[in-house]
């Protein structure tokens, strides 16, 4: 597979970064060395990359890591060995103000306002008065020196040992039950959003629905257990299992909503 064919496989705007990944794959294939990206990538890159390499680069294996279980943004490892040492650090950003409450948007804005590119840090998990952030190890010292306030709130930063799983937070979920006419994507989206089938179809048609982090334009796609559905403007959901039927013969589906 040449570089042009490779780039066409992705729904991702930054072709320069994708080109860099291609060059790393080719180099790793020739040398057998383990190579890491120095950026975090969204699912529409690492998910497709795994499929492409298995079909076109037979001597290359791809893995990815975002520190958190269920992480969306991940650093990519090409040809990992038995022990992979990802260039990732986990920091805890602590809101020291007793008078302000900060949310995900506040922490995200504070990080980008330092001049750091979005690709240099991964997912953020906010718990209470602090935010856990996976970041590229090369920017740790920069963040410690430059991120001292979030708005009017003073903040502190502490590194977390990612080798200790007990210190790594997990996403919070809200358990819900939906009633869907069938397992078709349009029916499930309609139930998750409380929109009509027509409006749900429009969401799918316009590329606003992802199934397992990949854009799905097929309204008749059957949704399986453990699938992750992302609906822009409505949130992210994990399909757990079918738990029965309603009196009107609709399927009762247990769902975890990311919060």
Backbone as CSV, one residue per row, in Angstrom:
resi,resn,N_x,N_y,N_z,CA_x,CA_y,CA_z,C_x,C_y,C_z
1,UNK,0.847,-1.192,0.000,0.000,0.000,0.000,0.881,1.241,0.000
2,UNK,0.666,2.124,-0.987,1.450,3.361,-1.006,0.802,4.418,-0.112
3,UNK,1.503,5.549,0.038,1.053,6.559,0.985,-0.293,7.164,0.581
4,UNK,-0.517,7.402,-0.699,-1.777,8.000,-1.156,-2.957,7.094,-0.822
5,UNK,-2.793,5.798,-1.075,-3.856,4.837,-0.751,-4.101,4.797,0.762
6,UNK,-3.038,4.866,1.512,-3.120,4.860,2.970,-3.924,6.055,3.472
7,UNK,-3.612,7.231,2.991,-4.272,8.453,3.454,-5.767,8.456,3.130
8,UNK,-6.133,7.841,2.017,-7.543,7.824,1.599,-8.423,6.970,2.502
9,UNK,-7.813,6.141,3.328,-8.575,5.243,4.191,-9.148,5.952,5.427
10,UNK,-8.673,7.177,5.691,-9.004,7.831,6.955,-9.908,9.039,6.770
11,UNK,-10.846,9.177,7.694,-11.675,10.369,7.792,-11.066,11.263,8.870
12,UNK,-9.946,11.888,8.505,-9.190,12.694,9.471,-8.524,13.833,8.713
13,UNK,-8.679,15.042,9.217,-8.277,16.220,8.457,-6.768,16.398,8.352
14,UNK,-6.021,16.095,9.407,-4.589,16.394,9.424,-3.804,15.319,8.670
15,UNK,-3.648,15.507,7.364,-2.953,14.535,6.530,-1.453,14.493,6.817
16,UNK,-0.902,15.585,7.363,0.524,15.599,7.698,0.808,14.606,8.817
17,UNK,-0.039,14.587,9.840,0.136,13.629,10.930,-0.054,12.196,10.441
18,UNK,-1.048,11.988,9.570,-1.271,10.655,9.021,-0.081,10.203,8.182
19,UNK,0.480,11.137,7.430,1.656,10.833,6.621,2.823,10.419,7.501
20,UNK,2.941,11.072,8.666,4.000,10.731,9.612,3.811,9.311,10.150
21,UNK,2.556,8.931,10.400,2.284,7.564,10.875,2.694,6.550,9.808
22,UNK,2.359,6.839,8.560,2.720,5.935,7.462,4.236,5.746,7.409
23,UNK,4.972,6.844,7.518,6.437,6.762,7.477,6.967,5.922,8.636
24,UNK,6.347,6.049,9.803,6.775,5.271,10.973,6.496,3.779,10.762
25,UNK,5.356,3.468,10.141,5.021,2.066,9.872,6.028,1.448,8.916
26,UNK,6.336,2.172,7.840,7.296,1.669,6.846,8.663,1.461,7.493
27,UNK,9.099,2.422,8.317,10.388,2.313,8.987,10.412,1.131,9.955
28,UNK,9.341,0.967,10.715,9.273,-0.130,11.669,9.240,-1.480,10.965
29,UNK,8.566,-1.521,9.813,8.497,-2.762,9.040,9.883,-3.165,8.541
30,UNK,10.699,-2.179,8.180,12.045,-2.456,7.666,13.005,-2.846,8.779
31,UNK,12.902,-2.166,9.921,13.890,-2.346,10.988,13.453,-3.313,12.077
32,UNK,12.137,-3.482,12.220,11.620,-4.311,13.305,11.606,-3.607,14.642
33,UNK,11.954,-2.328,14.654,12.005,-1.567,15.900,10.608,-1.116,16.335
34,UNK,10.451,-0.939,17.642,9.213,-0.390,18.189,9.246,1.129,18.056
35,UNK,8.169,1.688,17.502,8.087,3.136,17.311,6.746,3.622,17.857
36,UNK,6.793,4.741,18.578,5.579,5.342,19.126,5.276,6.654,18.398
37,UNK,3.990,6.964,18.323,3.645,8.311,17.871,3.864,9.270,19.033
38,UNK,4.037,10.525,18.726,4.215,11.535,19.775,2.960,12.375,19.924
39,UNK,1.827,11.826,19.450,0.530,12.489,19.574,-0.520,11.449,19.943
40,UNK,-1.607,11.934,20.530,-2.782,11.110,20.790,-3.713,11.214,19.581
41,UNK,-4.284,10.082,19.189,-5.177,10.062,18.036,-6.559,9.564,18.425
42,UNK,-7.596,10.085,17.744,-8.968,9.656,18.030,-9.250,8.279,17.435
43,UNK,-10.392,7.686,17.782,-10.721,6.334,17.317,-10.782,6.179,15.802
44,UNK,-11.166,7.253,15.081,-11.247,7.104,13.639,-9.877,7.017,12.985
45,UNK,-8.814,7.077,13.794,-7.456,6.817,13.291,-6.968,5.462,13.788
46,UNK,-6.894,5.278,15.132,-6.288,4.036,15.619,-7.125,2.802,15.315
47,UNK,-8.444,2.959,15.256,-9.305,1.809,14.962,-9.096,1.329,13.527
48,UNK,-9.089,2.273,12.598,-8.891,1.919,11.189,-7.468,1.441,10.955
49,UNK,-6.514,2.062,11.642,-5.111,1.697,11.474,-4.877,0.227,11.792
50,UNK,-5.516,-0.266,12.835,-5.368,-1.684,13.196,-5.849,-2.592,12.070
51,UNK,-6.949,-2.211,11.430,-7.495,-3.025,10.346,-6.607,-2.969,9.102
52,UNK,-6.108,-1.775,8.789,-5.277,-1.616,7.594,-3.987,-2.419,7.709
53,UNK,-3.321,-2.316,8.849,-2.035,-2.996,8.995,-2.182,-4.513,8.942
54,UNK,-3.273,-5.033,9.468,-3.471,-6.485,9.440,-3.697,-6.998,8.022
55,UNK,-4.156,-6.118,7.125,-4.456,-6.507,5.755,-3.337,-6.186,4.771
56,UNK,-2.533,-5.144,5.087,-1.558,-4.663,4.098,-0.117,-4.615,4.589
57,UNK,0.101,-4.652,5.898,1.461,-4.634,6.436,1.620,-5.863,7.328
58,UNK,2.024,-6.968,6.707,1.960,-8.249,7.402,3.010,-8.402,8.500
59,UNK,4.064,-7.600,8.452,5.110,-7.706,9.460,4.993,-6.621,10.527
60,UNK,3.827,-5.988,10.582,3.628,-4.888,11.516,2.414,-5.168,12.396
61,UNK,2.589,-4.929,13.680,1.485,-5.043,14.627,1.239,-3.676,15.250
62,UNK,-0.022,-3.354,15.457,-0.380,-2.053,16.019,-1.106,-2.233,17.348
63,UNK,-0.691,-1.461,18.349,-1.435,-1.367,19.599,-1.590,0.110,19.944
64,UNK,-2.445,0.397,20.899,-2.652,1.794,21.287,-2.946,1.866,22.777
65,UNK,-2.681,3.040,23.354,-2.891,3.213,24.795,-3.298,4.649,25.080
66,UNK,-4.321,4.792,25.934,-4.745,6.114,26.366,-4.807,6.224,27.881
67,UNK,-4.160,5.269,28.556,-4.097,5.149,30.016,-5.420,4.645,30.599
68,UNK,-6.512,5.368,30.327,-7.804,5.002,30.903,-8.446,3.845,30.133
69,UNK,-9.133,2.985,30.845,-9.959,1.990,30.185,-11.080,2.716,29.451
70,UNK,-11.357,2.320,28.222,-12.353,2.963,27.357,-11.864,4.311,26.822
71,UNK,-10.555,4.576,26.892,-10.040,5.857,26.396,-10.301,6.006,24.906
72,UNK,-10.702,7.190,24.502,-10.921,7.476,23.090,-9.622,7.887,22.411
73,UNK,-8.927,8.847,22.997,-7.686,9.349,22.400,-6.507,8.521,22.911
74,UNK,-5.685,8.035,21.947,-4.619,7.112,22.326,-3.340,7.381,21.543
75,UNK,-2.218,7.084,22.172,-0.934,7.056,21.479,-0.804,5.692,20.818
76,UNK,-0.238,5.683,19.638,-0.137,4.455,18.845,1.265,3.874,18.965
77,UNK,1.321,2.573,19.147,2.597,1.855,19.209,2.686,0.915,18.007
78,UNK,3.774,1.036,17.258,3.997,0.206,16.076,5.040,-0.856,16.418
79,UNK,4.670,-2.107,16.221,5.524,-3.253,16.555,5.908,-3.285,18.026
80,UNK,4.917,-3.384,18.916,5.229,-3.441,20.349,5.964,-4.721,20.716
81,UNK,6.801,-4.628,21.748,7.499,-5.798,22.274,6.706,-6.335,23.470
82,UNK,7.308,-7.262,24.177,6.625,-7.854,25.333,6.256,-6.788,26.371
83,UNK,7.154,-5.799,26.530,6.874,-4.725,27.473,6.910,-3.406,26.711
84,UNK,5.808,-2.706,26.705,5.748,-1.428,25.994,5.827,-0.284,26.989
85,UNK,6.675,0.655,26.689,6.880,1.804,27.569,6.374,3.049,26.849
86,UNK,5.071,3.233,26.879,4.474,4.349,26.162,4.964,5.690,26.723
87,UNK,5.217,6.665,25.835,5.675,7.981,26.300,4.511,8.829,26.817
88,UNK,3.854,8.301,27.857,2.661,8.943,28.411,2.843,9.177,29.903
89,UNK,2.343,10.287,30.361,2.276,10.569,31.795,0.823,10.858,32.162
90,UNK,0.482,10.569,33.393,-0.854,10.884,33.902,-0.700,11.945,34.985
91,UNK,-1.410,13.055,34.821,-1.344,14.108,35.834,-2.717,14.336,36.439
92,UNK,-2.685,14.844,37.649,-3.905,15.211,38.361,-3.878,16.726,38.552
93,UNK,-4.820,17.416,37.911,-4.919,18.869,38.035,-5.943,19.167,39.121
94,UNK,-5.497,19.818,40.189,-6.341,20.001,41.376,-6.810,21.447,41.474
95,UNK,-8.103,21.620,41.527,-8.697,22.948,41.726,-8.581,23.316,43.209
96,UNK,-7.782,24.359,43.490,-7.539,24.744,44.887,-8.528,25.781,45.403
97,UNK,-9.456,26.204,44.562,-10.434,27.205,44.994,-11.594,26.535,45.740
98,UNK,-12.004,27.160,46.821,-13.159,26.668,47.573,-14.464,27.299,47.103
99,UNK,-14.352,28.187,46.112,-15.526,28.956,45.708,-15.941,28.729,44.254
100,UNK,-15.227,27.893,43.534,-15.578,27.662,42.131,-15.600,26.175,41.821
101,UNK,-16.480,25.812,40.916,-16.572,24.438,40.435,-16.170,24.414,38.970
102,UNK,-15.219,23.556,38.627,-14.721,23.477,37.259,-15.237,22.203,36.595
103,UNK,-15.525,22.306,35.304,-15.991,21.135,34.566,-14.995,20.755,33.468
104,UNK,-15.347,19.746,32.703,-14.466,19.219,31.652,-14.039,20.325,30.691
105,UNK,-14.981,21.157,30.307,-14.694,22.237,29.352,-13.670,23.217,29.913
106,UNK,-13.741,23.489,31.205,-12.802,24.419,31.844,-11.377,23.878,31.805
107,UNK,-11.209,22.613,32.156,-9.878,22.007,32.155,-9.331,21.904,30.728
108,UNK,-10.189,21.505,29.797,-9.762,21.403,28.400,-9.295,22.758,27.877
109,UNK,-10.080,23.800,28.150,-9.721,25.140,27.704,-8.437,25.639,28.332
110,UNK,-8.224,25.293,29.609,-7.011,25.728,30.302,-5.768,25.097,29.686
111,UNK,-5.862,23.822,29.337,-4.715,23.142,28.730,-4.390,23.719,27.355
112,UNK,-5.405,23.907,26.530,-5.151,24.434,25.183,-4.719,25.895,25.220
113,UNK,-5.124,26.644,26.249,-4.748,28.060,26.339,-3.255,28.246,26.617
114,UNK,-2.571,27.199,27.056,-1.122,27.287,27.277,-0.355,27.215,25.960
115,UNK,-1.070,26.922,24.869,-0.423,26.807,23.566,-0.155,25.382,23.146
116,UNK,-0.555,24.428,23.974,-0.351,23.017,23.654,-1.366,22.571,22.599
117,UNK,-0.914,21.841,21.604,-1.817,21.303,20.597,-2.703,20.220,21.220
118,UNK,-3.918,20.112,20.727,-4.865,19.129,21.274,-4.332,17.711,21.164
119,UNK,-3.519,17.439,20.171,-2.998,16.086,19.982,-1.985,15.680,21.047
120,UNK,-1.515,16.640,21.845,-0.495,16.333,22.841,-1.069,15.816,24.161
121,UNK,-2.376,15.818,24.283,-2.961,15.207,25.476,-4.210,14.423,25.094
122,UNK,-4.527,13.429,25.900,-5.613,12.523,25.573,-6.902,12.858,26.289
123,UNK,-7.545,11.834,26.835,-8.826,12.019,27.511,-8.635,12.724,28.850
124,UNK,-9.700,13.386,29.281,-9.744,14.008,30.602,-10.887,13.384,31.393
125,UNK,-10.632,13.050,32.645,-11.687,12.551,33.527,-11.760,13.469,34.739
126,UNK,-12.922,14.079,34.922,-13.116,15.014,36.028,-13.821,14.290,37.174
127,UNK,-13.207,14.347,38.348,-13.791,13.746,39.546,-13.675,14.759,40.683
128,UNK,-14.809,15.214,41.159,-14.806,16.181,42.253,-14.092,17.464,41.878
129,UNK,-13.090,17.831,42.659,-12.387,19.097,42.433,-11.088,18.911,41.654
130,UNK,-10.980,17.800,40.936,-9.749,17.592,40.172,-10.025,16.933,38.831
131,UNK,-9.017,16.998,37.964,-9.113,16.442,36.623,-7.879,15.593,36.348
132,UNK,-8.101,14.366,35.906,-7.011,13.485,35.517,-6.822,13.607,34.003
133,UNK,-5.574,13.831,33.581,-5.293,14.027,32.160,-4.120,13.168,31.726
134,UNK,-4.317,12.421,30.633,-3.219,11.674,30.017,-2.515,12.614,29.041
135,UNK,-1.189,12.751,29.185,-0.457,13.698,28.352,0.836,13.065,27.829
136,UNK,1.371,13.632,26.750,2.674,13.204,26.257,3.737,13.594,27.286
137,UNK,4.645,12.676,27.574,5.622,12.929,28.630,6.503,14.140,28.339
138,UNK,6.662,14.498,27.069,7.541,15.607,26.703,7.021,16.967,27.165
139,UNK,5.719,17.042,27.528,5.160,18.343,27.898,4.849,18.450,29.394
140,UNK,5.236,17.459,30.168,4.920,17.468,31.603,5.490,18.704,32.287
141,UNK,6.768,18.949,32.090,7.412,20.081,32.770,6.809,21.414,32.314
142,UNK,6.475,21.488,31.029,5.871,22.717,30.503,4.535,22.992,31.181
143,UNK,3.717,21.969,31.331,2.412,22.141,31.967,2.571,22.522,33.438
144,UNK,3.486,21.874,34.119,3.710,22.196,35.529,4.109,23.656,35.717
145,UNK,4.870,24.194,34.759,5.358,25.571,34.865,4.323,26.597,34.427
146,UNK,3.461,26.212,33.485,2.585,27.198,32.856,1.114,27.110,33.249
147,UNK,0.693,25.970,33.761,-0.714,25.844,34.159,-0.814,26.015,35.674
148,UNK,-1.005,27.242,36.102,-1.084,27.546,37.538,-2.466,28.028,37.950
149,UNK,-3.264,28.427,36.959,-4.630,28.891,37.241,-5.553,28.406,36.136
150,UNK,-6.803,28.170,36.501,-7.854,27.881,35.529,-8.924,28.931,35.746
151,UNK,-8.954,29.910,34.842,-9.794,31.071,35.072,-9.279,31.827,36.280
152,UNK,-10.133,32.008,37.273,-9.723,32.687,38.501,-9.315,31.708,39.600
153,UNK,-9.355,30.430,39.279,-9.077,29.404,40.300,-7.622,28.961,40.256
154,UNK,-6.917,29.056,41.378,-5.551,28.519,41.420,-5.599,26.995,41.347
155,UNK,-4.567,26.404,40.772,-4.572,24.942,40.665,-3.179,24.383,40.940
156,UNK,-3.148,23.140,41.311,-1.900,22.419,41.510,-1.860,21.205,40.617
157,UNK,-0.661,20.691,40.355,-0.516,19.544,39.455,0.353,18.476,40.122
158,UNK,-0.139,17.250,40.068,0.589,16.124,40.658,0.647,14.987,39.647
159,UNK,1.813,14.368,39.519,1.948,13.209,38.640,1.404,11.965,39.340
160,UNK,0.752,11.115,38.535,0.178,9.872,39.049,0.956,8.695,38.471
161,UNK,1.224,7.713,39.286,1.943,6.523,38.837,1.005,5.622,38.025
162,UNK,1.234,5.565,36.722,0.319,4.783,35.876,0.571,3.278,35.982
163,UNK,1.656,2.903,36.640,1.904,1.468,36.855,1.035,0.913,37.979
164,UNK,0.470,1.814,38.772,-0.424,1.402,39.855,-1.869,1.588,39.390
165,UNK,-2.496,0.503,38.980,-3.848,0.578,38.403,-4.870,1.179,39.367
166,UNK,-4.613,1.032,40.677,-5.561,1.550,41.659,-5.623,3.076,41.639
167,UNK,-4.573,3.723,41.123,-4.537,5.181,41.084,-5.145,5.752,39.813
168,UNK,-5.468,4.882,38.870,-6.016,5.356,37.593,-7.543,5.363,37.681
169,UNK,-8.161,6.515,37.489,-9.631,6.583,37.588,-10.298,5.938,36.385
170,UNK,-11.560,5.649,36.533,-12.348,5.108,35.424,-13.515,6.044,35.133
171,UNK,-14.073,5.892,33.956,-15.228,6.704,33.595,-16.420,6.350,34.476
172,UNK,-17.240,7.344,34.728,-18.495,7.111,35.438,-19.602,6.852,34.415
173,UNK,-20.520,5.986,34.774,-21.629,5.641,33.893,-22.958,5.848,34.594
174,UNK,-23.944,6.154,33.796,-25.329,6.150,34.262,-26.011,4.952,33.610
175,UNK,-26.542,4.051,34.413,-27.219,2.877,33.876,-28.654,3.238,33.500
176,UNK,-29.007,2.989,32.248,-30.351,3.284,31.771,-30.898,2.086,31.001
177,UNK,-32.195,2.052,30.849,-32.849,1.020,30.045,-33.668,1.711,28.968
178,UNK,-33.462,1.304,27.713,-34.226,1.874,26.610,-35.118,0.798,26.011
179,UNK,-36.183,1.242,25.380,-37.086,0.343,24.666,-36.998,0.668,23.176
180,UNK,-36.517,-0.279,22.393,-36.302,-0.051,20.963,-37.155,-1.001,20.139
181,UNK,-37.618,-0.499,18.997,-38.446,-1.330,18.123,-37.668,-2.516,17.576
182,UNK,-36.354,-2.331,17.386,-35.488,-3.422,16.930,-34.047,-3.046,17.239
183,UNK,-33.111,-3.909,16.841,-31.689,-3.636,17.056,-31.082,-2.782,15.948
184,UNK,-31.891,-2.350,15.004,-31.379,-1.491,13.935,-30.825,-0.197,14.524
185,UNK,-29.810,0.336,13.874,-29.156,1.532,14.391,-30.124,2.697,14.527
186,UNK,-30.988,2.897,13.540,-31.911,4.038,13.620,-32.884,3.899,14.788
187,UNK,-33.292,2.664,15.082,-34.208,2.441,16.207,-33.507,2.694,17.539
188,UNK,-32.271,2.221,17.658,-31.521,2.406,18.901,-31.204,3.888,19.115
189,UNK,-30.788,4.577,18.047,-30.492,6.012,18.153,-31.742,6.783,18.549
190,UNK,-32.876,6.418,17.967,-34.137,7.076,18.297,-34.466,6.926,19.780
191,UNK,-34.241,5.725,20.319,-34.535,5.479,21.730,-33.546,6.197,22.648
192,UNK,-32.286,6.262,22.234,-31.272,6.909,23.058,-31.451,8.426,23.112
193,UNK,-31.945,9.001,22.014,-32.061,10.464,21.926,-33.470,10.977,22.164
194,UNK,-34.455,10.064,22.206,-35.866,10.450,22.294,-36.293,11.298,21.095
195,UNK,-35.683,11.023,19.951,-36.056,11.691,18.706,-36.862,10.732,17.845
196,UNK,-37.546,11.278,16.867,-38.299,10.443,15.932,-37.336,9.643,15.063
197,UNK,-37.836,8.607,14.425,-36.993,7.809,13.531,-36.454,8.680,12.405
198,UNK,-37.278,9.591,11.901,-36.850,10.456,10.791,-35.673,11.328,11.204
199,UNK,-35.758,11.925,12.398,-34.670,12.775,12.876,-33.432,11.951,13.215
200,UNK,-33.645,10.745,13.702,-32.517,9.857,13.989,-31.809,9.466,12.696
201,UNK,-32.592,9.189,11.676,-32.005,8.867,10.366,-31.175,10.023,9.832
202,UNK,-31.629,11.244,10.100,-30.893,12.413,9.649,-29.547,12.519,10.377
203,UNK,-29.541,12.207,11.666,-28.285,12.196,12.418,-27.297,11.196,11.813
204,UNK,-27.817,10.031,11.461,-26.967,8.987,10.878,-26.479,9.413,9.490
205,UNK,-27.378,9.935,8.697,-27.066,10.335,7.323,-26.004,11.416,7.264
206,UNK,-26.012,12.322,8.254,-25.067,13.441,8.266,-23.755,13.110,8.992
207,UNK,-23.571,11.844,9.353,-22.307,11.422,9.950,-22.143,11.766,11.408
208,UNK,-23.256,11.989,12.101,-23.192,12.366,13.508,-23.309,11.182,14.461
209,UNK,-23.297,9.972,13.908,-23.386,8.767,14.733,-22.188,7.873,14.447
210,UNK,-21.490,7.488,15.508,-20.354,6.580,15.400,-20.700,5.271,16.090
211,UNK,-20.352,4.171,15.463,-20.503,2.855,16.079,-19.110,2.283,16.265
212,UNK,-18.764,2.011,17.511,-17.407,1.557,17.852,-16.361,2.513,17.291
213,UNK,-16.650,3.805,17.452,-15.747,4.901,17.114,-15.538,5.097,15.615
214,UNK,-16.371,4.468,14.812,-16.284,4.656,13.371,-17.623,5.158,12.848
215,UNK,-17.556,6.124,11.930,-18.769,6.718,11.383,-19.602,5.648,10.683
216,UNK,-20.887,5.627,10.971,-21.795,4.678,10.335,-22.916,5.442,9.635
217,UNK,-23.059,5.206,8.339,-24.101,5.862,7.554,-25.231,4.899,7.213
218,UNK,-25.135,3.679,7.738,-26.125,2.642,7.433,-27.156,2.565,8.557
219,UNK,-28.326,3.109,8.290,-29.360,3.136,9.331,-29.867,1.747,9.698
220,UNK,-29.652,0.771,8.810,-30.142,-0.586,9.065,-29.089,-1.483,9.722
221,UNK,-27.932,-0.920,10.037,-26.899,-1.705,10.720,-27.435,-2.241,12.042
222,UNK,-27.176,-3.511,12.306,-27.646,-4.124,13.529,-26.648,-3.846,14.659
223,UNK,-27.146,-3.326,15.758,-26.300,-2.967,16.898,-26.138,-4.187,17.799
224,UNK,-24.887,-4.519,18.102,-24.603,-5.703,18.902,-24.259,-5.325,20.346
225,UNK,-24.334,-6.315,21.218,-23.945,-6.095,22.606,-22.476,-5.675,22.685
226,UNK,-22.171,-4.798,23.631,-20.830,-4.241,23.861,-20.414,-3.209,22.824
227,UNK,-21.319,-2.872,21.903,-21.019,-1.805,20.958,-21.033,-0.461,21.682
228,UNK,-20.160,0.439,21.250,-20.132,1.798,21.795,-20.694,2.737,20.729
229,UNK,-21.745,3.436,21.082,-22.395,4.355,20.146,-22.184,5.787,20.621
230,UNK,-21.613,6.599,19.749,-21.404,8.010,20.045,-22.323,8.835,19.163
231,UNK,-23.120,9.687,19.769,-24.064,10.534,19.026,-23.718,11.978,19.342
232,UNK,-23.230,12.693,18.356,-22.792,14.071,18.593,-23.956,14.915,19.101
233,UNK,-23.694,15.584,20.221,-24.715,16.425,20.828,-25.547,15.700,21.869
234,UNK,-25.384,14.366,21.952,-26.191,13.580,22.896,-25.348,12.726,23.842
235,UNK,-24.124,12.420,23.456,-23.265,11.670,24.353,-22.799,10.339,23.785
236,UNK,-22.181,9.561,24.671,-21.618,8.262,24.296,-22.258,7.181,25.154
237,UNK,-22.586,6.052,24.519,-23.332,4.993,25.184,-22.705,3.635,24.879
238,UNK,-22.719,2.753,25.872,-22.274,1.382,25.660,-23.467,0.451,25.806
239,UNK,-23.718,-0.341,24.771,-24.827,-1.295,24.782,-24.396,-2.515,25.597
240,UNK,-25.094,-2.782,26.683,-24.674,-3.861,27.579,-25.327,-5.191,27.183
241,UNK,-26.664,-5.241,27.253,-27.344,-6.493,26.929,-28.841,-6.268,26.779
242,UNK,-29.487,-7.210,26.100,-30.944,-7.220,26.028,-31.470,-7.902,27.292
243,UNK,-32.507,-7.309,27.877,-33.001,-7.867,29.149,-34.476,-8.272,29.079
244,UNK,-35.037,-8.292,27.860,-36.420,-8.738,27.744,-37.203,-7.929,26.734
245,UNK,-38.531,-8.054,26.847,-39.438,-7.395,25.907,-40.524,-6.649,26.675
246,UNK,-41.017,-5.580,26.087,-42.138,-4.859,26.680,-43.441,-5.501,26.214
247,UNK,-44.546,-5.072,26.799,-45.851,-5.595,26.385,-46.166,-5.245,24.934
248,UNK,-45.564,-4.157,24.455,-45.769,-3.760,23.058,-44.713,-4.360,22.129
249,UNK,-44.018,-5.380,22.630,-43.032,-6.132,21.855,-41.863,-5.281,21.383
250,UNK,-41.443,-4.372,22.257,-40.202,-3.649,22.014,-39.089,-4.297,22.834
251,UNK,-37.867,-4.199,22.328,-36.729,-4.807,23.025,-36.265,-3.887,24.152
252,UNK,-36.113,-4.453,25.335,-35.578,-3.705,26.472,-34.062,-3.919,26.498
253,UNK,-33.325,-2.820,26.379,-31.866,-2.898,26.281,-31.230,-2.127,27.433
254,UNK,-30.326,-2.795,28.135,-29.573,-2.141,29.208,-28.389,-1.396,28.590
255,UNK,-28.251,-0.121,28.947,-27.238,0.748,28.346,-26.474,1.479,29.447
256,UNK,-25.176,1.665,29.225,-24.366,2.505,30.110,-24.063,3.809,29.377
257,UNK,-24.462,4.922,29.976,-24.159,6.222,29.387,-22.939,6.817,30.076
258,UNK,-21.956,7.215,29.268,-20.761,7.848,29.819,-21.136,9.221,30.375
259,UNK,-20.696,9.510,31.595,-20.987,10.825,32.183,-19.707,11.434,32.752
